[in-house]
């Protein structure tokens, strides 16, 4: 299975690392490793996530601690694209609202 991480998801990960490093620099890299390992796992097992109900196109989410990995399966079923990595306290519906219009 193939894994693609969108540019905005890469920015999400960088922001998560910076945020964690402010208080726990020793844990920041470990969290990013954990999140990326989950992304790789989702590429192998794309059905692990739950559908995001308010998005018209099939988009899925998978929790990792207090974070949510938001992804879409490739049309050919051979991989996933990670769309966003968000903290669960964020307004997920507002942030993801535009995904229904994206390709």
Secondary structure by P-SEA (a helix, b strand, c coil): cbbbbcaaaaaaaaaaaaaaacccccaaaaaaaaaaaaaaaaaacccccccccccccbbbbbbcccbbbbbbccccccccccccccccccccccccccccccc
